[in-house]
Amino acid sequence: MKNIFLLLIILISIFGCGTPMPNTYRMLDTSYKEHIDDNYAIICVYYPEDLSVQAPCYVLEDGNRVSVIKQGTYTEIKSKKGTHIYALENDSHIMPKVFIDANIKTVYYLKAGQVSDFLTAHATLELSTRESAMSQLPILKKIINSYLPMPKRRRL
């Protein structure tokens, strides 16, 4: 049994364990202020403080990485009118998806999170009400979308 455990640790060390997660991003200590954009829908993704997984996740819009989020933060995405698919990506590769039929001059709220089993964390993403989001957003830090996203991985 010891040998199997040791072999598992060695294999994880050599091959890694999934998607490389971001380790650089900018945060602001500004509190959230809801705003309307005349040309876009605003998608506000927030990850409340809790006792779950601390690792960051990528936020995807229509399969493209557009931001990063981690516990205790929020991010805003400007989206064009139309149906979009939002997802979270962490190293478990199980990406929850939310479909939004976005209209300009509208704010949509998505609540992000991660739940952990013994071996890995699974991302969670759900559409949230304005009331629920506004109860959390004032205490969260804003992540600025000024990082260079990593290219999509090629499948072998």
C-alpha positions, 0 to 999 in steps of 0.5 A: 500500500505504501508503494502505491501511495509513493508511486501516485505522489511521484506520478503527480509530481512528474506529470502535474495535475491538470490545467495550469491555474493563473498565479498573476492577476490584479485586484482592487479594494473597491466596493461593487457599484452596479452600473448599466452599459448602453452598448453591452450586457454586464455579466458580474461573476462573484465568488463569495468568501467561504471555507471551501477551495482557495484555488483560482479558476478561469471564467470562460465566455463561449469557450474563451478564457476572459477572466480569473476568479478566486474566493473573495473576489468578483469580475465583470465581463462586457458581453454583446447581445445574444446567447452566451455560454459561461463556464468555470475552469479549474484543474478538475476539467469539470466545467459547469455551464450557464446559458444567458440570453444577454440583452444590452443595458442589463446586469446578470449575476453568476455565483461561482464556487468550488466544492472539494471531494478528497482528491480534487475540487469541482467548480460550481456556477449558477445564475444568481438573483440581484438581491443575493449578489448584492448581499455579497458583492460589497465585501469582495475585491474586484479582479481586473481583466488585464491579464494575458490569457493562456492559450487553449491546450491542445488535445493529444 
